[in-house]
Amino acid sequence: MADASLRNAGGALKEPKTELSNQPPALTAGHALFLDFDGTLVALADHPDRIIVPALLLETLAVLERQLDGALAIVTGRSLESLDGFLGPLKLRAAGIHGAELRHDPSNPTTDVASLGDLAARLNARFAGDPHVWIEDKRAAVAVHYRQAPERQNELFAVVTDIVSAQGSDLEIISGKCVFEARRHGHGKDAAVRALMSGAPFRNRIPVFVGDDRTDEDGIREVQAQGGFGIKVGTGASEAQWRLSTPVSVLVWLRAQLIVSGLIA
């Protein structure tokens, strides 16, 4: 059977340092920066297609990516196709679908990923006509969004678990903010960070991970194990050493890195 546990951060979680007392450390030319997308760089919306990407964010990412000699990557649960649709024409190094997709070089095409068979069709059939549940087929993962009905978390988890468990033993269910997602074992933001850090331009740099959700704890733990630091966005316990309150706070911190470097006034 599939691993039907609600997968979240392991180990003891703690309250990171807050921006009220300390800003996270400044980035240097020796850092590598890994950024979650939804809830970290952009505010969450009632539907993943309705997020708003500020023009200032695109400008900031483009300049910061050049400042770090390319050692900046978006590590997201979205597919890279979806990510590029919001960031275009900017195209960055990235890991999509929690690491199932990897883009080491923005100029190269993303490797195709294997689908989860008919799982999306089965979930769509089960929730057909339900206006509060939306199924997202990412091929290498299938997400069940319920942002419009958070009170149904337990009910939906039980239904999703039954359907995913019948699909096969190589799948696990992870949970995020009003979303359950089925994916193959072995994918995760920790593995994505390790893969990106293994090659240029990330190798031998000090890694930093910024994220807001349970799945980001994998990435936060990984960079801290490699001697870097994590930044938790929003409320809730985390293993990150630092905290910023909102995506706006993240943008302010990113802009501050450019000011310190003299790249903007």
Wavefront OBJ file of the C-alpha trace (Angstrom):
o trace
v 0.000 0.000 0.000
v 1.007 3.589 -0.480
v 2.445 5.524 2.423
v -0.723 7.269 3.565
v 0.752 9.203 6.463
v 0.582 12.964 6.490
v 4.217 13.576 5.650
v 5.719 16.622 7.297
v 8.950 17.820 8.818
v 10.685 15.270 10.990
v 12.602 15.996 14.141
v 12.042 18.704 16.691
v 10.630 21.912 15.296
v 11.286 25.262 16.890
v 10.416 28.904 16.497
v 12.939 30.604 14.195
v 14.337 34.025 14.950
v 11.860 36.650 13.810
v 12.358 39.666 11.625
v 11.188 41.816 14.533
v 14.523 41.253 16.244
v 16.859 40.260 13.437
v 16.848 40.203 9.671
v 18.323 37.051 8.096
v 22.003 37.392 7.252
v 22.992 39.194 4.076
v 23.859 37.096 1.041
v 27.373 37.137 -0.322
v 28.910 36.117 -3.634
v 29.592 32.732 -2.028
v 25.958 31.834 -1.359
v 23.525 29.709 -3.370
v 19.868 30.693 -3.043
v 16.924 28.284 -3.246
v 13.439 29.793 -3.191
v 10.020 28.221 -2.907
v 7.392 29.960 -5.048
v 3.772 29.869 -3.787
v 3.476 31.371 -0.316
v 7.119 32.466 -0.376
v 7.639 34.680 -3.407
v 3.950 35.195 -4.193
v 0.897 35.282 -1.956
v -1.373 32.253 -2.014
v -4.672 32.534 -3.884
v -7.906 30.543 -3.773
v -6.751 28.778 -6.956
v -3.135 28.210 -8.095
v -3.874 29.910 -11.426
v -4.983 33.145 -9.724
v -1.725 34.174 -8.074
v -0.262 37.601 -8.839
v 3.449 37.972 -9.614
v 4.685 41.534 -8.936
v 6.808 43.043 -11.688
v 9.275 44.134 -9.012
v 9.774 40.490 -8.045
v 10.735 39.544 -11.599
v 13.204 42.418 -11.773
v 14.702 41.489 -8.407
v 15.130 37.801 -9.278
v 16.784 38.647 -12.592
v 19.327 40.993 -10.987
v 19.984 38.686 -8.038
v 20.506 35.701 -10.328
v 23.206 37.642 -12.159
v 24.743 38.790 -8.874
v 25.064 35.155 -7.742
v 26.503 34.062 -11.102
v 23.451 31.905 -11.729
v 23.373 30.211 -8.305
v 19.686 30.914 -7.743
v 16.948 28.331 -8.228
v 13.216 28.105 -7.678
v 12.288 24.866 -5.881
v 8.544 24.408 -6.188
v 5.711 21.946 -6.141
v 4.480 23.422 -9.413
v 5.494 21.981 -12.740
v 8.202 23.981 -14.472
v 5.771 24.674 -17.296
v 3.423 26.333 -14.812
v 6.266 28.211 -13.117
v 7.612 29.546 -16.421
v 4.143 30.738 -17.351
v 4.180 33.084 -14.363
v 7.824 34.158 -14.469
v 8.209 34.583 -18.232
v 10.168 35.851 -19.999
v 12.508 35.224 -17.044
v 13.704 31.609 -17.015
v 15.686 30.393 -14.031
v 17.333 27.228 -12.822
v 14.647 25.309 -11.023
v 13.262 22.117 -9.552
v 9.603 21.421 -10.266
v 7.070 18.977 -8.812
v 9.116 18.720 -5.605
v 12.237 17.717 -7.513
v 10.747 15.321 -10.065
v 11.740 17.916 -12.670
v 15.209 19.473 -12.611
v 16.556 22.285 -14.763
v 20.277 22.725 -14.236
v 20.611 25.159 -17.125
v 17.864 27.585 -18.234
v 18.976 27.206 -21.840
v 18.363 23.454 -21.872
v 14.962 21.735 -22.100
v 13.496 20.094 -19.016
v 13.643 16.303 -18.973
v 10.227 14.716 -19.418
v 8.796 12.939 -16.387
v 6.737 9.770 -16.112
v 3.074 10.141 -15.234
v 1.214 8.450 -12.380
v -1.017 6.560 -14.764
v -4.747 7.050 -14.364
v -4.567 8.447 -10.814
v -5.639 11.929 -11.882
v -8.570 10.512 -13.834
v -9.681 8.450 -10.837
v -9.489 11.461 -8.510
v -11.306 13.644 -11.035
v -14.068 11.048 -11.291
v -14.408 10.862 -7.518
v -14.655 14.627 -7.071
v -16.595 15.438 -10.240
v -19.169 18.104 -9.496
v -17.544 19.106 -6.202
v -17.058 22.886 -6.520
v -14.654 23.063 -3.565
v -12.092 20.481 -4.711
v -9.776 20.864 -7.672
v -7.507 18.152 -9.068
v -4.191 19.212 -10.610
v -2.410 16.655 -12.793
v 1.334 17.409 -12.828
v 2.148 14.041 -14.453
v 4.812 13.127 -11.876
v 2.401 14.070 -9.083
v -1.307 14.703 -8.617
v -2.532 17.403 -6.250
v -5.928 17.655 -4.566
v -6.599 21.295 -3.687
v -9.258 22.232 -1.148
v -8.451 25.850 -0.300
v -12.128 26.747 -0.541
v -13.095 24.077 2.004
v -10.332 23.794 4.653
v -12.781 22.319 7.150
v -12.941 19.143 4.997
v -9.282 18.240 5.534
v -9.858 14.970 7.400
v -12.645 13.816 5.096
v -10.629 14.501 1.967
v -7.487 12.916 3.342
v -9.364 9.660 3.981
v -10.789 9.598 0.455
v -7.482 10.486 -1.200
v -5.666 7.879 0.879
v -8.034 5.118 -0.276
v -7.634 6.021 -3.942
v -3.862 6.486 -3.824
v -3.322 3.303 -1.820
v -5.121 1.319 -4.505
v -2.796 2.813 -7.135
v 0.431 1.239 -5.888
v 3.011 0.941 -3.134
v 5.528 3.322 -4.701
v 3.430 6.399 -3.910
v 3.276 8.641 -0.871
v 0.926 11.431 0.143
v 2.347 14.737 1.302
v 0.356 17.605 2.745
v 0.656 21.327 2.271
v -1.528 24.354 2.805
v -4.988 23.059 1.844
v -3.541 20.517 -0.561
v -2.760 16.802 -0.580
v -0.348 15.542 -3.164
v 0.496 12.051 -4.344
v 4.002 11.493 -5.656
v 6.550 8.717 -5.985
v 8.869 7.987 -3.092
v 12.306 9.547 -3.425
v 11.233 12.969 -4.644
v 11.524 15.923 -2.296
v 12.993 19.369 -1.964
v 15.948 17.963 -0.030
v 16.875 15.710 -2.935
v 16.346 18.619 -5.341
v 18.768 20.799 -3.372
v 21.360 18.006 -3.285
v 21.060 17.480 -7.031
v 21.456 21.165 -7.826
v 24.295 21.623 -5.326
v 26.225 18.800 -6.995
v 26.968 20.846 -10.092
v 27.804 24.314 -11.348
v 27.044 27.052 -10.492
v 25.955 25.849 -7.029
v 28.797 23.522 -6.076
v 30.986 24.631 -3.137
v 28.671 27.488 -2.201
v 26.835 28.104 1.076
v 23.183 27.159 0.470
v 20.170 29.161 1.673
v 16.571 27.927 1.437
v 13.485 30.119 1.833
v 10.072 28.477 2.144
v 6.704 28.624 3.861
v 5.200 25.130 3.835
v 5.743 21.680 5.328
v 7.379 20.397 2.161
v 9.922 23.225 2.388
v 11.209 21.827 5.675
v 12.988 19.147 3.628
v 14.921 21.842 1.788
v 15.565 23.831 4.956
v 17.011 20.815 6.746
v 19.177 19.974 3.748
v 20.808 23.400 3.406
v 21.429 23.599 7.152
v 23.052 20.155 7.047
v 25.337 21.549 4.347
v 26.357 24.517 6.485
v 23.855 27.053 5.185
v 20.703 28.459 6.719
v 16.953 28.318 6.245
v 14.323 31.044 6.355
v 10.742 30.199 7.303
v 8.052 32.408 5.766
v 4.928 32.929 7.860
v 3.779 31.388 11.107
v 4.295 27.918 12.480
v 7.128 25.865 13.892
v 10.147 25.192 11.714
v 13.731 23.990 11.793
v 14.767 27.191 10.010
v 17.097 29.542 11.825
v 15.341 32.686 10.613
v 11.855 33.928 9.785
v 10.171 36.434 7.493
v 6.465 37.076 7.835
v 5.078 37.311 4.289
v 6.070 37.195 0.606
v 6.289 40.986 0.768
v 8.863 40.625 3.563
v 10.796 38.170 1.392
v 10.842 40.649 -1.485
v 12.036 43.419 0.846
v 14.850 41.149 2.081
v 15.829 40.182 -1.467
v 15.872 43.844 -2.518
v 18.056 44.610 0.480
v 20.664 42.194 -0.865
v 20.869 44.250 -4.048
v 21.169 47.495 -2.117
v 23.998 46.063 0.012
v 25.756 45.009 -3.186
v 25.257 48.433 -4.748
v 23.261 46.997 -7.652
v 20.269 49.233 -6.940
v 19.943 52.544 -5.128
l 1 2 3 4 5 6 7 8 9 10 11 12 13 14 15 16 17 18 19 20 21 22 23 24 25 26 27 28 29 30 31 32 33 34 35 36 37 38 39 40 41 42 43 44 45 46 47 48 49 50 51 52 53 54 55 56 57 58 59 60 61 62 63 64 65 66 67 68 69 70 71 72 73 74 75 76 77 78 79 80 81 82 83 84 85 86 87 88 89 90 91 92 93 94 95 96 97 98 99 100 101 102 103 104 105 106 107 108 109 110 111 112 113 114 115 116 117 118 119 120 121 122 123 124 125 126 127 128 129 130 131 132 133 134 135 136 137 138 139 140 141 142 143 144 145 146 147 148 149 150 151 152 153 154 155 156 157 158 159 160 161 162 163 164 165 166 167 168 169 170 171 172 173 174 175 176 177 178 179 180 181 182 183 184 185 186 187 188 189 190 191 192 193 194 195 196 197 198 199 200 201 202 203 204 205 206 207 208 209 210 211 212 213 214 215 216 217 218 219 220 221 222 223 224 225 226 227 228 229 230 231 232 233 234 235 236 237 238 239 240 241 242 243 244 245 246 247 248 249 250 251 252 253 254 255 256 257 258 259 260 261 262 263 264 265
